[in-house]
Amino acid sequence: MTTLGLIGSGNIGGTLARLAVAAGLDVVVSNSRGPETLAELVAELGPRARAGTAVEAAAAGDIGVVTVPLKNYRQVPVEPLAGKVVIDTNNYYPDRDGTFAELEDGTSTSSELLQRHLPSSKVVKAFNNIFYPHLAALARPSGAPDRSALPIAGDDIDAKKAAAELLDTLGYDIVDAGPLTESWRSQVNTPVYGDPYAEALPFWEHPAAPAPAEKIRTALAAAQR
C-alpha cells in the first residue's frame, strides 16, 4: 500500500489527495498553517487520510508530493525525503513568486531548483500543466478509451517508472518529456499548459475534455523558448 505525503494541500494538492483516496491509497496532508487547519479536508477524505506537519508528511510518504508555491521551495524538508521519489507540481509565476534569474535566463528549470534543494531525492515533474478541476474530472480507469495523459520529466529512470505507476493508479497515462532540463516544455505559456484538457479556450472557463497521449506528445514537441 502506497502512502502519499503531500507537502502543500491547495488546489492541486487537495485534488491529488482526493484522487489518491478514491484509488485506495493513504495520504498524509500538510500545509504551512498547521495540521489543525486541514480538519475539514481530512474529514472529507475519510479514514485513509490524516493531517500532519510538512516534516511528518514527508516522513510518512512512500512518495512525496511537493505542491507549494515555487517561492517557498526552500522550506520543503530535506532529510525526510532523502532517497524518495518526489513529485514536483510547481510552476513559476513571477507575479506570485518573485523573479528567479536562473529561470528568467533559462539556465535552470524550477524542477532543477527543487532537485538541488533535495539532493538525495529523485524529483519527477508532474501535474503542473493541468487545471485542477480538469485533473479531478478526467481521471479514468486503465484502458479506458477516453483516458488522458499527463507529461512527466525526471532524471532517474526508476523514479519516472514509479511516477508513471502512480499516475496510472490515479487515472492517467503518461508522456515522458525527458530529463528535468526539458521540464520547461510543460510550464506556463506552453502548448501543453492547460489548453489540451479543455473543451474550448480559455481553458479555465470551460469543462474538461480528454487529452490522449498523442495530443500531449505533439503539444510538448511544439513548445518554444
N, C-alpha and C positions, 0 to 999 in steps of 0.2 A: 504494500500500500504506500503510495507516494503522498508526502505532505508538502504542500507549497507554503513557503514562508514569504509573505508579502510585505515588503518594506514600502509603505505607501498604500493607501486604501481609498483613493479618489475615484474618478470616473472609470479609468481603465482597471485599476486595482480591484475595485468593487465588482466590476463586471467579470473579471477573471476569477474572483473568488466564487461568484455565483455559478459560473460555468464549471469550475472545478468540483464544487459540491454536487452539482447536478450529475457530474460524471463519476461520482463515487470517491473523490479524493478528499483528504483532510486539508484544512487550511488554518494557518495562523496569520491573522491580520494585524497590522500595526500602522501607526501614523506618528506625526510629530507632536500631537497634542495629548497623547496618553491613551492607554487601553480603555479607560472608562468612557471615552468619547465614542467608542465603537460598539457600545452595547446594543444599539438598535440594529446595526448591520449583523452582528453575531446572532441576535435573536431571529433575524430574518433567515440567516443561513442555516441555523439549526445545529444539531449535535456534532456535526463534523467540523465545526468552526470554533475557534476561540481567539481572543484578543491578547496581545502581548506588547512589550516594547519592541523597538526595531531589533535590538540585540537578541531578544527571545525569539522573535520570528525568524531571524537569520539562523539562529542555532537549531531551531526545530525543523526547518525546511530541508527536505532531501534536495529540493531545487529552490533556489532563491529567486524572487522577482523584485527587481528594483523599479519602482514606478512612482518616483518623486520628481518634482521639478528639477531640471538639469542643474540649476544654480545651487541645489542642495546636495549634489552627488558626493561631495567630500564628507558629508555626515553619515553616509552609509557605513555600517560597522564592517570592519575588515576581517578580523580574526574568526568570527563565527561562520563566515562564508568561505574560508580557506578550503581549497580542494573541491568546491562545489560548482555545479553549473549554475550560472546566474543569468536570468533573462532580463534584458535591458529594454524597457519600453520608452525610454526618454526621447524627446525631440528638443531641438534648440530653437527657442523663441527669444530673440534678443530683447524684445519689449518686456518680457517677463523675467528673463534670466540675466540680463546684462550682457555685455559684449565679451566674448571669448576670442582673443586674437587668433588662436590656432584653428578655430572653427571658421572664422571670417576668411582667413587666407588659404584654407583648405589643406593645411599641413596635418590636421588630425580630424577625426570624426568624434562625435560625442561618445560613442561606444568605446573608442580607444581611450578617451579620458577616463571612463569608468574602469576599463581593464587595467590601466596604470594604477588607479586607486586601489584595485583589488588584484594585486599581482599574483596571488596564489589561487585565484578563482578562474573559471572558464566562462567568459562572457559571451552570450549569444543575443544579438539584436532580434527582437520580435515584438509584434503587437503595436508598434508605434505608428503604423500607416493607416489605421482604420478607425473611423469614428465609433465611439464606444456603443451607441445604440445599435449600430450595424454589427459590431462584434457580438453583441448579445443575440441579435436576430438571425444571423447567418450560420450559426453552428449546426452541423448536420452529422449524422452517423457516418462512419467509414463506408465508402462505396456508394453513397447517395449520389444520384445523377446531378443534383444541383449543389454539390459541395463546393465551397470556396477555398481559395488558397491564400496563404499569407507568406510574405518573404521573410527569410531569416538570413543572418550573416554571422560568421564567427570564425575564429582561427583554429579551433580544436575540432577535429572530425568527430570524436566520440561525444563531445558536448553538443554538436549540432544534431547528432543522432538522437540524443536524449531529448533535445528540444523538439525535434520532429515527432518523437513518440508522445510527448506531452501535448503538442498541438493536435495530433491525431485523436488523442483521448478527449480533448476539449471540443473537437468537432471540425477540424480544419486540415486540409492538405498544406504542404509547404513548397515553396520555390527557393532553392538555395541561391542567394545573391552573392556568395563568395565570402572572402575574409572580411574582417571588421573595417579594413580600409575601403571596402566597397559599400559599406552600410549607408553612406550618403545617398545612395540611389533610392532609398525608401523614406528619405526625410521630407520635411515640409517643402512644398512647391515643386515636387517631382511628379511625374505622371502617375505613379502608383500610390501617391498620398491621397487617400480619401475617395477620389473620383471613381475608381473601378467598382466600388461596392455600393453605389447609389443608383437609383432608377433614373435620376436626372441631376443636373447641376444647378446651383451649388450643392454639394453632397450633404451638407449639414441641414438642408431644408427638405430633403426627400427621403422616402423609405429605402430600405436596404434592397439590393439586388445581387444575386450570386455572381461571383467573380472566379471563374475556373483558373487552373494553373497557367494555361497558355496565355490568357489575358494578362495575368500578373507578370509572367515572363517577358512579354512584349513591352509592358509598361516599364519594367526595370531597365530593359535594354535601351529604351528611349530617353532615359534620364541624361541630362546635360548639366555640367557645372558652369 
